[in-house]
Amino acid sequence: MQMTLRWYGSKYDTVTLKQIRQIPGVTGVISTLYGTTPGEVWEMEDILALKKEIEDAGLTLAGIESVNIHDAIKIGSPDRDKYIDNYITTLERLGQAGIHMVCYNFMPVFDWTRTELARMRPDGSTVLAYTQEAVDALDPEKMFESISGDMNGTVMPGWEPERMARVKELFEMYKDVTDEKLFDNLKYFLERIMPTCDKYDINMAIHPDDPAWSVFGLPRIIINKTNILRMMKMVDNPHNGVTFCSGSYGTNLENDLPDMIRSLKGRIHFAHVRNLKFNTPTDFEEAAHLSSDGTFDMYEIMRALYDIGFTGPIRPDHGRMIWDEVAMPGYGLYDRALGACYLTGLWEAIVKQHN
Ligand code: DNO
C-alpha cells in the first residue's frame, strides 16, 4: 500500500504540501482539479501543473479523487454520450500524464450526507455526524442551508453552493431513476470507458454511497456486498474496481467490512480507512481512527487489506477537528496525520507478523 492524504490544492486547502510531506510514512497525495465542473474536459496543462506542483514538494500524485460524473450519465438522458466522450478524453489525458487511479461516485443529487459538521465529543474535539431522525425531519432543499454555516468558510466537495442551488431541479431530474435504472446507466458508462482504461491502465475506483442507504427517497446502489459484487460482475474487468471506504460501508452495521474486503480481492484500487462511533444504528459520529475510539476493529480491516495483497493508495479519511485547528470539516491536518501514523503502524505490525 501507499499511504497518502487527500489534498484540495493550494487555492482551497488550509493544509500545505510541505506539512503533508512531514507526516511520517505519507509519500503521496490524492487530489483533483478543483474548480472544474462535472462533464468538462480537463486540460492537459492543468493536469501536468498539478502533478508538477506535488512532485516538486517531494510527493507523488497517487490518484484522482474524483473525476465527477455528469448527471446526464447517472440519469441516462439522451445527451449522455457527449459527457461520456468528455470523460474519456479526460481519462486519456490522465493516462498520458501517468495517473492510474481514478475515484468517482454514482450518487444522485447528494454526495456524502451528514446532518452535523461539528458535533462535540467528550474530549472536546468536533466531528461530522449523522442522525436519520434529523434527515427525516428535513426538507432536502434545506439540507445545504442547515449545514453550510459549519463549513468554516471552505467549499466542501459535493456541496458546492452552485450545485445546491439546483437541488429542486435535480430531484425532478432523478424522479424516474430507480435502483435498476441506475445500475443500467452505470453499466453503460463503464462499458464505454473500459477500452480507454485498458489502454492506459487506469483503475476506476467507485466510492460507496454514504450513508449506505437511500436518503430522501433517492436511489442508492453502492451500499453492500451483494450490490458491489453485482457491479464487479456486470462489467467484469479488473479496471472496474472500488474505493473501499470503511466509513461509508460501515454506516450500515450489517456490512461485515473485513469480509467485504476479502470478497473484493483484485478489485480494490483505493482505500479510505476511518472509524465511526454509533450511538444507535442510525445515529453515528466520526471517531478517531483508533479502534477503541469507535465501533470498528481497524486491525481487522488493515489485515484484510494485507491478506488480499492490496497495493494501491490508501488514506486516512475524515479526521476530528482538534487542537484548535480551523479547516474544512473532516479535512484538517492534525487528526488525519494521527490517523495516517496509526494505520501505518498497524500495517508495519501486520507485515512483520507475516514475515
Ligand atoms: C467525502 C468523500 C466523498 C468522496 C466522493 C468520491 O469526504 O469521501 O466526497 O470523495 O464521493 O467521488
Boltz pocket constraint, residues with backbone or C-beta under 6 A from the ligand:
constraints:
  - pocket:
      binder: B
      contacts: [[A, 65], [A, 66], [A, 103], [A, 104], [A, 105], [A, 111], [A, 112], [A, 157], [A, 158], [A, 207], [A, 208], [A, 318], [A, 330]]
      max_distance: 6.0
